[in-house]
């Protein structure tokens, strides 16, 4: 297994925590799923423009 560090803006992390509570799954699994579909990258790119 490969480990990497992911640095997120505080607002984005709070959104992910809300999703985690809503769907009742672990935050790690949710972040992996969001990374796989490109959601985090999409939000980061949109915010930087």
N, CA, C and O atoms as a CHARMM CRD file, in Angstrom:
* protein
*
  196
    1    1 UNK  N      0.84900  -1.17900   0.00000 PROA 1      0.00000
    2    1 UNK  CA     0.00000   0.00000   0.00000 PROA 1      0.00000
    3    1 UNK  C      0.89400   1.24200   0.00000 PROA 1      0.00000
    4    1 UNK  O      1.88500   1.30900   0.72800 PROA 1      0.00000
    5    2 UNK  N      0.53400   2.20300  -0.81400 PROA 2      0.00000
    6    2 UNK  CA     1.28500   3.45900  -0.91100 PROA 2      0.00000
    7    2 UNK  C      0.55100   4.52900  -0.10800 PROA 2      0.00000
    8    2 UNK  O     -0.66900   4.66400  -0.19400 PROA 2      0.00000
    9    3 UNK  N      1.30500   5.27400   0.66200 PROA 3      0.00000
   10    3 UNK  CA     0.71700   6.35000   1.45400 PROA 3      0.00000
   11    3 UNK  C      1.16500   7.68800   0.88100 PROA 3      0.00000
   12    3 UNK  O      2.32500   7.85800   0.50800 PROA 3      0.00000
   13    4 UNK  N      0.24700   8.62100   0.81500 PROA 4      0.00000
   14    4 UNK  CA     0.59900   9.97400   0.41400 PROA 4      0.00000
   15    4 UNK  C     -0.17100  10.95600   1.27800 PROA 4      0.00000
   16    4 UNK  O     -1.23900  10.64100   1.80300 PROA 4      0.00000
   17    5 UNK  N      0.37900  12.13300   1.41500 PROA 5      0.00000
   18    5 UNK  CA    -0.26500  13.18400   2.20200 PROA 5      0.00000
   19    5 UNK  C     -1.07400  14.07000   1.27400 PROA 5      0.00000
   20    5 UNK  O     -0.64700  14.39200   0.16500 PROA 5      0.00000
   21    6 UNK  N     -2.23700  14.45400   1.74300 PROA 6      0.00000
   22    6 UNK  CA    -3.12300  15.30900   0.97700 PROA 6      0.00000
   23    6 UNK  C     -3.41400  16.55100   1.80900 PROA 6      0.00000
   24    6 UNK  O     -3.92700  16.45600   2.92400 PROA 6      0.00000
   25    7 UNK  N     -3.09100  17.68800   1.27300 PROA 7      0.00000
   26    7 UNK  CA    -3.34100  18.94600   1.97500 PROA 7      0.00000
   27    7 UNK  C     -4.55900  19.61900   1.34400 PROA 7      0.00000
   28    7 UNK  O     -4.57900  19.90100   0.14600 PROA 7      0.00000
   29    8 UNK  N     -5.56500  19.86900   2.17000 PROA 8      0.00000
   30    8 UNK  CA    -6.81700  20.45800   1.70500 PROA 8      0.00000
   31    8 UNK  C     -7.05800  21.78800   2.39900 PROA 8      0.00000
   32    8 UNK  O     -6.65400  21.98300   3.54600 PROA 8      0.00000
   33    9 UNK  N     -7.71900  22.70300   1.69600 PROA 9      0.00000
   34    9 UNK  CA    -8.16200  23.92300   2.38300 PROA 9      0.00000
   35    9 UNK  C     -9.16800  23.55700   3.47400 PROA 9      0.00000
   36    9 UNK  O     -9.88900  22.56600   3.35500 PROA 9      0.00000
   37   10 UNK  N     -9.21100  24.33800   4.50100 PROA 10     0.00000
   38   10 UNK  CA   -10.09000  24.06500   5.64300 PROA 10     0.00000
   39   10 UNK  C    -11.55900  23.96500   5.22800 PROA 10     0.00000
   40   10 UNK  O    -12.28200  23.10500   5.73200 PROA 10     0.00000
   41   11 UNK  N    -12.00800  24.82800   4.32000 PROA 11     0.00000
   42   11 UNK  CA   -13.40900  24.81500   3.89000 PROA 11     0.00000
   43   11 UNK  C    -13.75200  23.51500   3.18300 PROA 11     0.00000
   44   11 UNK  O    -14.83400  22.96300   3.38300 PROA 11     0.00000
   45   12 UNK  N    -12.84200  23.02800   2.36400 PROA 12     0.00000
   46   12 UNK  CA   -13.07900  21.78500   1.63900 PROA 12     0.00000
   47   12 UNK  C    -13.12300  20.60200   2.60000 PROA 12     0.00000
   48   12 UNK  O    -13.94900  19.70300   2.43900 PROA 12     0.00000
   49   13 UNK  N    -12.25500  20.59700   3.58400 PROA 13     0.00000
   50   13 UNK  CA   -12.26800  19.51700   4.56700 PROA 13     0.00000
   51   13 UNK  C    -13.57200  19.51300   5.35500 PROA 13     0.00000
   52   13 UNK  O    -14.10500  18.44600   5.65800 PROA 13     0.00000
   53   14 UNK  N    -14.09100  20.68400   5.68800 PROA 14     0.00000
   54   14 UNK  CA   -15.36800  20.76100   6.41100 PROA 14     0.00000
   55   14 UNK  C    -16.50200  20.21300   5.55700 PROA 14     0.00000
   56   14 UNK  O    -17.39200  19.54100   6.07700 PROA 14     0.00000
   57   15 UNK  N    -16.48800  20.48700   4.26000 PROA 15     0.00000
   58   15 UNK  CA   -17.50100  19.92600   3.35900 PROA 15     0.00000
   59   15 UNK  C    -17.44400  18.40800   3.34200 PROA 15     0.00000
   60   15 UNK  O    -18.47400  17.73400   3.37400 PROA 15     0.00000
   61   16 UNK  N    -16.22600  17.87900   3.29200 PROA 16     0.00000
   62   16 UNK  CA   -16.05500  16.42500   3.25200 PROA 16     0.00000
   63   16 UNK  C    -16.53100  15.80100   4.56000 PROA 16     0.00000
   64   16 UNK  O    -17.12100  14.72000   4.54700 PROA 16     0.00000
   65   17 UNK  N    -16.28500  16.46100   5.68200 PROA 17     0.00000
   66   17 UNK  CA   -16.76400  15.95300   6.96700 PROA 17     0.00000
   67   17 UNK  C    -18.28400  15.91300   7.01100 PROA 17     0.00000
   68   17 UNK  O    -18.86400  14.99300   7.58700 PROA 17     0.00000
   69   18 UNK  N    -18.93700  16.91000   6.40400 PROA 18     0.00000
   70   18 UNK  CA   -20.39500  16.89800   6.35200 PROA 18     0.00000
   71   18 UNK  C    -20.90500  15.73800   5.50400 PROA 18     0.00000
   72   18 UNK  O    -21.87300  15.07400   5.87400 PROA 18     0.00000
   73   19 UNK  N    -20.25800  15.49500   4.37300 PROA 19     0.00000
   74   19 UNK  CA   -20.63700  14.36100   3.53200 PROA 19     0.00000
   75   19 UNK  C    -20.44300  13.04100   4.26800 PROA 19     0.00000
   76   19 UNK  O    -21.26400  12.13000   4.15900 PROA 19     0.00000
   77   20 UNK  N    -19.35500  12.95000   5.01200 PROA 20     0.00000
   78   20 UNK  CA   -19.06200  11.73500   5.77100 PROA 20     0.00000
   79   20 UNK  C    -20.17300  11.44400   6.77500 PROA 20     0.00000
   80   20 UNK  O    -20.59800  10.29700   6.91300 PROA 20     0.00000
   81   21 UNK  N    -20.63400  12.45300   7.45900 PROA 21     0.00000
   82   21 UNK  CA   -21.71000  12.25800   8.43200 PROA 21     0.00000
   83   21 UNK  C    -23.02800  11.93100   7.73800 PROA 21     0.00000
   84   21 UNK  O    -23.80000  11.10900   8.23100 PROA 21     0.00000
   85   22 UNK  N    -23.29200  12.57000   6.59800 PROA 22     0.00000
   86   22 UNK  CA   -24.54200  12.35100   5.87900 PROA 22     0.00000
   87   22 UNK  C    -24.63200  10.91900   5.35400 PROA 22     0.00000
   88   22 UNK  O    -25.67300  10.27400   5.48100 PROA 22     0.00000
   89   23 UNK  N    -23.53200  10.41600   4.75900 PROA 23     0.00000
   90   23 UNK  CA   -23.53200   9.07300   4.18300 PROA 23     0.00000
   91   23 UNK  C    -23.08900   7.99600   5.17100 PROA 23     0.00000
   92   23 UNK  O    -23.12800   6.80900   4.84800 PROA 23     0.00000
   93   24 UNK  N    -22.67300   8.39000   6.35400 PROA 24     0.00000
   94   24 UNK  CA   -22.29900   7.46500   7.42800 PROA 24     0.00000
   95   24 UNK  C    -21.21500   6.47200   6.99400 PROA 24     0.00000
   96   24 UNK  O    -21.34100   5.26900   7.22100 PROA 24     0.00000
   97   25 UNK  N    -20.15800   6.98200   6.37200 PROA 25     0.00000
   98   25 UNK  CA   -18.99600   6.16400   6.02500 PROA 25     0.00000
   99   25 UNK  C    -17.75300   6.85500   6.57100 PROA 25     0.00000
  100   25 UNK  O    -17.80500   8.02200   6.96100 PROA 25     0.00000
  101   26 UNK  N    -16.65000   6.14300   6.59600 PROA 26     0.00000
  102   26 UNK  CA   -15.43600   6.73600   7.15100 PROA 26     0.00000
  103   26 UNK  C    -14.91400   7.84400   6.24000 PROA 26     0.00000
  104   26 UNK  O    -15.10300   7.80400   5.02400 PROA 26     0.00000
  105   27 UNK  N    -14.27200   8.80800   6.83100 PROA 27     0.00000
  106   27 UNK  CA   -13.75700   9.94700   6.07100 PROA 27     0.00000
  107   27 UNK  C    -12.65200   9.51400   5.10800 PROA 27     0.00000
  108   27 UNK  O    -12.49400  10.10200   4.03800 PROA 27     0.00000
  109   28 UNK  N    -11.89400   8.49600   5.48100 PROA 28     0.00000
  110   28 UNK  CA   -10.82800   8.00100   4.60900 PROA 28     0.00000
  111   28 UNK  C    -11.41200   7.39100   3.34100 PROA 28     0.00000
  112   28 UNK  O    -10.94900   7.67900   2.23700 PROA 28     0.00000
  113   29 UNK  N    -12.42600   6.55200   3.49800 PROA 29     0.00000
  114   29 UNK  CA   -13.06000   5.93600   2.32200 PROA 29     0.00000
  115   29 UNK  C    -13.70300   6.99100   1.44300 PROA 29     0.00000
  116   29 UNK  O    -13.62400   6.91200   0.21700 PROA 29     0.00000
  117   30 UNK  N    -14.32800   7.96200   2.05000 PROA 30     0.00000
  118   30 UNK  CA   -14.96900   9.02500   1.27900 PROA 30     0.00000
  119   30 UNK  C    -13.94400   9.83500   0.50700 PROA 30     0.00000
  120   30 UNK  O    -14.17500  10.16600  -0.65600 PROA 30     0.00000
  121   31 UNK  N    -12.82300  10.16000   1.12400 PROA 31     0.00000
  122   31 UNK  CA   -11.79200  10.93800   0.43600 PROA 31     0.00000
  123   31 UNK  C    -11.18500  10.14700  -0.72000 PROA 31     0.00000
  124   31 UNK  O    -10.87900  10.71700  -1.76700 PROA 31     0.00000
  125   32 UNK  N    -11.01100   8.85600  -0.54100 PROA 32     0.00000
  126   32 UNK  CA   -10.49400   8.02200  -1.63400 PROA 32     0.00000
  127   32 UNK  C    -11.47700   8.02400  -2.79900 PROA 32     0.00000
  128   32 UNK  O    -11.07900   8.18100  -3.95300 PROA 32     0.00000
  129   33 UNK  N    -12.75200   7.85100  -2.49700 PROA 33     0.00000
  130   33 UNK  CA   -13.76200   7.86100  -3.55700 PROA 33     0.00000
  131   33 UNK  C    -13.78300   9.20000  -4.28500 PROA 33     0.00000
  132   33 UNK  O    -13.83900   9.24000  -5.51500 PROA 33     0.00000
  133   34 UNK  N    -13.73800  10.29000  -3.53600 PROA 34     0.00000
  134   34 UNK  CA   -13.76200  11.61500  -4.14600 PROA 34     0.00000
  135   34 UNK  C    -12.51700  11.86000  -4.99500 PROA 34     0.00000
  136   34 UNK  O    -12.60200  12.47900  -6.05600 PROA 34     0.00000
  137   35 UNK  N    -11.37400  11.38500  -4.53900 PROA 35     0.00000
  138   35 UNK  CA   -10.15000  11.51200  -5.33300 PROA 35     0.00000
  139   35 UNK  C    -10.24200  10.70600  -6.61800 PROA 35     0.00000
  140   35 UNK  O     -9.79400  11.15600  -7.67300 PROA 35     0.00000
  141   36 UNK  N    -10.82700   9.50600  -6.52900 PROA 36     0.00000
  142   36 UNK  CA   -10.94600   8.66300  -7.71100 PROA 36     0.00000
  143   36 UNK  C    -11.82900   9.29100  -8.77600 PROA 36     0.00000
  144   36 UNK  O    -11.54900   9.16400  -9.96800 PROA 36     0.00000
  145   37 UNK  N    -12.87900   9.95900  -8.36400 PROA 37     0.00000
  146   37 UNK  CA   -13.75400  10.56500  -9.36800 PROA 37     0.00000
  147   37 UNK  C    -13.30500  11.97200  -9.74400 PROA 37     0.00000
  148   37 UNK  O    -13.90400  12.59800 -10.61900 PROA 37     0.00000
  149   38 UNK  N    -12.27300  12.46900  -9.10300 PROA 38     0.00000
  150   38 UNK  CA   -11.72900  13.77400  -9.45500 PROA 38     0.00000
  151   38 UNK  C    -12.44200  14.95100  -8.82700 PROA 38     0.00000
  152   38 UNK  O    -12.22000  16.09100  -9.23400 PROA 38     0.00000
  153   39 UNK  N    -13.28700  14.70600  -7.85500 PROA 39     0.00000
  154   39 UNK  CA   -14.06800  15.77400  -7.24000 PROA 39     0.00000
  155   39 UNK  C    -13.18400  16.80100  -6.54500 PROA 39     0.00000
  156   39 UNK  O    -13.39300  18.00500  -6.68900 PROA 39     0.00000
  157   40 UNK  N    -12.20600  16.32900  -5.79700 PROA 40     0.00000
  158   40 UNK  CA   -11.33600  17.24900  -5.06000 PROA 40     0.00000
  159   40 UNK  C    -10.50700  18.07500  -6.03900 PROA 40     0.00000
  160   40 UNK  O    -10.34700  19.28000  -5.84800 PROA 40     0.00000
  161   41 UNK  N     -9.98400  17.44400  -7.07600 PROA 41     0.00000
  162   41 UNK  CA    -9.21400  18.17900  -8.07500 PROA 41     0.00000
  163   41 UNK  C    -10.08000  19.22300  -8.77500 PROA 41     0.00000
  164   41 UNK  O     -9.63000  20.34000  -9.03100 PROA 41     0.00000
  165   42 UNK  N    -11.32300  18.85400  -9.08200 PROA 42     0.00000
  166   42 UNK  CA   -12.21800  19.77300  -9.75600 PROA 42     0.00000
  167   42 UNK  C    -12.49200  21.00700  -8.89300 PROA 42     0.00000
  168   42 UNK  O    -12.46800  22.13200  -9.39400 PROA 42     0.00000
  169   43 UNK  N    -12.75100  20.80000  -7.60100 PROA 43     0.00000
  170   43 UNK  CA   -13.01900  21.93200  -6.71300 PROA 43     0.00000
  171   43 UNK  C    -11.77700  22.80000  -6.53600 PROA 43     0.00000
  172   43 UNK  O    -11.88400  24.02500  -6.47300 PROA 43     0.00000
  173   44 UNK  N    -10.61500  22.18700  -6.45500 PROA 44     0.00000
  174   44 UNK  CA    -9.37200  22.93400  -6.28500 PROA 44     0.00000
  175   44 UNK  C     -9.09400  23.78000  -7.51700 PROA 44     0.00000
  176   44 UNK  O     -8.70000  24.93900  -7.38900 PROA 44     0.00000
  177   45 UNK  N     -9.28600  23.23500  -8.68800 PROA 45     0.00000
  178   45 UNK  CA    -9.03400  23.98100  -9.92900 PROA 45     0.00000
  179   45 UNK  C    -10.01200  25.13400 -10.04400 PROA 45     0.00000
  180   45 UNK  O     -9.62900  26.24400 -10.41100 PROA 45     0.00000
  181   46 UNK  N    -11.28200  24.87400  -9.72900 PROA 46     0.00000
  182   46 UNK  CA   -12.30600  25.91800  -9.84000 PROA 46     0.00000
  183   46 UNK  C    -12.00900  27.06100  -8.87500 PROA 46     0.00000
  184   46 UNK  O    -12.23300  28.22400  -9.21000 PROA 46     0.00000
  185   47 UNK  N    -11.51000  26.74800  -7.69000 PROA 47     0.00000
  186   47 UNK  CA   -11.24200  27.78000  -6.69300 PROA 47     0.00000
  187   47 UNK  C    -10.03500  28.62000  -7.08900 PROA 47     0.00000
  188   47 UNK  O    -10.00700  29.81700  -6.80300 PROA 47     0.00000
  189   48 UNK  N     -9.04500  28.02800  -7.73500 PROA 48     0.00000
  190   48 UNK  CA    -7.83000  28.74400  -8.11600 PROA 48     0.00000
  191   48 UNK  C     -8.02400  29.67700  -9.31300 PROA 48     0.00000
  192   48 UNK  O     -7.18200  30.54400  -9.54800 PROA 48     0.00000
  193   49 UNK  N     -9.08700  29.52400 -10.05700 PROA 49     0.00000
  194   49 UNK  CA    -9.30800  30.38200 -11.23700 PROA 49     0.00000
  195   49 UNK  C     -9.89200  31.70100 -10.86600 PROA 49     0.00000
  196   49 UNK  O    -10.13800  32.53500 -11.73800 PROA 49     0.00000
